[in-house]
């Protein structure tokens, strides 16, 4: 058994000003929102879900992005409503969200 049921990595990398990057597209705020939401519903921590920051995940043109393990499912998102949908459908209910997949 793994330490976490799901492990979610948010790219929060900030590249040079003339390059696209997840941090300039709201990933820092999205990460904070996801972590807070899972803490509020008591689903964050060992045996449950871990929300982590990651450096560059090398998908800058598709960002902002996150990846959910153990499945290895990649998502792009626009706002916190997309994050909530990923949490509700994939992380909690086990149903990947096809419209947000990379």
C-alpha positions as CSV (number, residue, x, y, z in Angstrom):
1,X,0.0,0.0,0.0
2,X,1.3,3.5,-0.8
3,X,1.6,6.3,1.7
4,X,-1.1,8.3,-0.2
5,X,-4.1,7.0,-2.1
6,X,-3.6,9.8,-4.6
7,X,-0.7,12.2,-5.1
8,X,-1.3,15.4,-7.0
9,X,1.5,17.5,-8.4
10,X,0.9,21.1,-9.5
11,X,3.5,22.6,-11.8
12,X,4.2,26.0,-10.2
13,X,7.3,26.8,-12.3
14,X,8.0,30.4,-13.4
15,X,10.1,30.7,-16.5
16,X,11.6,33.8,-18.0
17,X,9.1,36.6,-18.5
18,X,9.0,36.1,-22.3
19,X,8.1,32.4,-21.9
20,X,4.8,30.7,-21.0
21,X,4.7,29.1,-17.6
22,X,2.3,27.6,-15.2
23,X,3.0,30.1,-12.4
24,X,2.0,33.0,-14.6
25,X,-1.3,31.2,-15.4
26,X,-2.5,30.8,-11.8
27,X,-1.0,27.5,-10.7
28,X,0.2,28.8,-7.3
29,X,-3.4,29.9,-6.4
30,X,-4.8,26.6,-7.9
31,X,-2.4,24.6,-5.7
32,X,-3.4,26.5,-2.6
33,X,-7.1,26.1,-3.4
34,X,-6.8,22.3,-3.9
35,X,-4.9,21.8,-0.7
36,X,-7.3,24.0,1.3
37,X,-10.3,22.2,-0.1
38,X,-9.1,18.8,0.7
39,X,-8.1,19.9,4.2
40,X,-11.6,21.3,4.7
41,X,-13.2,17.9,3.8
42,X,-10.5,16.0,5.8
43,X,-9.1,14.2,2.8
44,X,-5.6,15.6,2.8
45,X,-2.8,13.6,4.5
46,X,-1.3,10.1,4.9
47,X,-3.6,7.4,3.7
48,X,-5.6,9.9,1.7
49,X,-4.6,12.6,-0.8
50,X,-1.4,14.7,-0.9
51,X,-1.3,18.0,-2.9
52,X,2.3,18.9,-3.8
53,X,4.1,21.7,-5.6
54,X,6.4,20.6,-8.5
55,X,9.0,22.4,-10.5
56,X,8.7,22.4,-14.2
57,X,6.7,19.4,-15.5
58,X,7.8,20.3,-19.1
59,X,4.4,20.8,-20.6
60,X,4.5,24.6,-20.6
61,X,2.5,25.1,-23.8
62,X,-0.4,23.1,-22.3
63,X,-0.4,24.7,-18.9
64,X,-1.2,25.3,-16.3
65,X,-1.0,21.6,-15.6
66,X,-1.2,19.0,-12.8
67,X,-0.7,15.3,-12.7
68,X,-2.6,12.8,-10.5
69,X,-0.8,9.6,-9.4
70,X,-0.8,6.6,-9.2
71,X,-2.8,6.8,-12.5
72,X,-0.4,9.3,-14.2
73,X,-3.4,11.3,-15.5
74,X,-2.4,14.8,-16.7
75,X,-4.8,17.7,-16.6
76,X,-4.9,21.4,-17.7
77,X,-7.2,23.8,-16.0
78,X,-8.4,27.4,-16.2
79,X,-9.8,28.2,-12.8
80,X,-10.8,26.8,-9.4
81,X,-14.0,25.4,-10.8
82,X,-11.9,23.1,-13.0
83,X,-9.8,22.2,-9.9
84,X,-13.0,21.4,-7.9
85,X,-14.2,19.2,-10.8
86,X,-10.9,17.3,-10.8
87,X,-11.2,16.8,-7.0
88,X,-14.8,15.8,-7.0
89,X,-14.8,13.5,-10.0
90,X,-11.3,12.0,-10.3
91,X,-9.7,12.3,-6.8
92,X,-12.8,11.5,-4.7
93,X,-15.0,9.5,-7.1
94,X,-12.4,7.8,-9.2
95,X,-13.8,9.1,-12.5
96,X,-11.2,10.9,-14.7
97,X,-12.4,14.2,-16.2
98,X,-11.9,13.7,-20.0
99,X,-12.6,17.3,-21.0
100,X,-9.6,18.5,-18.9
101,X,-7.1,15.8,-19.8
102,X,-3.9,16.7,-21.6
